[in-house]
Amino acid sequence: MEKLSEKFTDIEENLKVIRENIARAAVSSGRKPEDIYFMAVTKTVEPAYINHALANGVNLIGENRVQEFLEKEPELNLEGVSAHLIGHLQSNKARKIVGKVDVIQSVDTVEIAAEIGKRAVNAGITQKVLVEINVGNEWSKFGFQLDEVDEKICEIAGIEGVNVQGLMCVAPICEKKSDLMKIFSNMHNKFIDIDSKKIDNINMNILSMGMSGDYEDAILGGANLVRVGSAIFGPRLYRDKH
Ligand SMILES: *Cc1c(COP(=O)(O)O)cnc(C)c1O
């Protein structure tokens, strides 16, 4: 039991530090702290710890596997909490997750968007999605190239049952900070550019980028949703594919 309560205290302290960092980065980038969505990434984390984060004001969680989310969901106190899928979605799992999460952030092909749309229409809902961009990651091959997004996002927006809410990316580990900032700025420029075109069924509300190691830089680079896992809950036992 002692171990459990120690970890509870760690989570509280980590949340406090991260919120301060987010607030500072938000202000530095000319925004307000409350303009930034703070997601707790809960993959591999046990429900007791997730619930502790929820009890401490976390209102947005992200899971990267459909099965894991569905297994843990009944044990989570999700009232007033939004959940997003942030990991690659296989088409045979789309049926299970559509309507269960507020946003599917990881739409990485037109085909999966079509599958999501079909399932959403069957369920009589509209599924919000983000379009994932591949910004050159050594451990994730998922997402659209930046130079094909304009075309693909229009195809996705034309699919019944889906509504595009923004863009997401998983940044690679960069040795040079300037390389990382360039990636964030390319994402932000694309986000602004698509928004300015006022395309039907595309609302550029969310720019999801930044994780435990780079969420402050991501905010400085224009992110308004950061996805933070290990900085809250501690290191995971394995480095899973997202
Ligand atoms: C695991 C994961 C995160 C969080 O990673 P941390 O480095 O632990 O903060 C963010 N986004 C995606 C897509 C992930 O799979």
The ligand as an SDF file (V2000), in Angstrom:
LIG
                    3D

 15 15  0  0  0  0  0  0  0  0999 V2000
    2.8100    7.1680  -25.8030 C   0  0  0  0  0  0  0  0  0  0  0  0
    2.3510    8.3120  -26.5960 C   0  0  0  0  0  0  0  0  0  0  0  0
    2.4360    9.6210  -26.0920 C   0  0  0  0  0  0  0  0  0  0  0  0
    3.0280    9.9580  -24.7430 C   0  0  0  0  0  0  0  0  0  0  0  0
    4.3810    9.6710  -24.6970 O   0  0  0  0  0  0  0  0  0  0  0  0
    5.2860   10.1410  -23.4530 P   0  0  0  0  0  0  0  0  0  0  0  0
    6.6200   10.3220  -24.0340 O   0  0  0  0  0  0  0  0  0  0  0  0
    5.2070    9.0820  -22.4360 O   0  0  0  0  0  0  0  0  0  0  0  0
    4.7000   11.4300  -22.9580 O   0  0  0  0  0  0  0  0  0  0  0  0
    1.9730   10.6490  -26.8870 C   0  0  0  0  0  0  0  0  0  0  0  0
    1.4340   10.4160  -28.0980 N   0  0  0  0  0  0  0  0  0  0  0  0
    1.3220    9.1830  -28.6120 C   0  0  0  0  0  0  0  0  0  0  0  0
    0.7200    9.0110  -29.9480 C   0  0  0  0  0  0  0  0  0  0  0  0
    1.7730    8.0930  -27.8750 C   0  0  0  0  0  0  0  0  0  0  0  0
    1.6580    6.8630  -28.3960 O   0  0  0  0  0  0  0  0  0  0  0  0
  1  2  1  0
  2  3  1  0
  2 14  2  0
  3  4  1  0
  3 10  2  0
  4  5  1  0
  5  6  1  0
  6  7  2  0
  6  8  1  0
  6  9  1  0
 10 11  1  0
 11 12  2  0
 12 13  1  0
 12 14  1  0
 14 15  1  0
M  END
$$$$
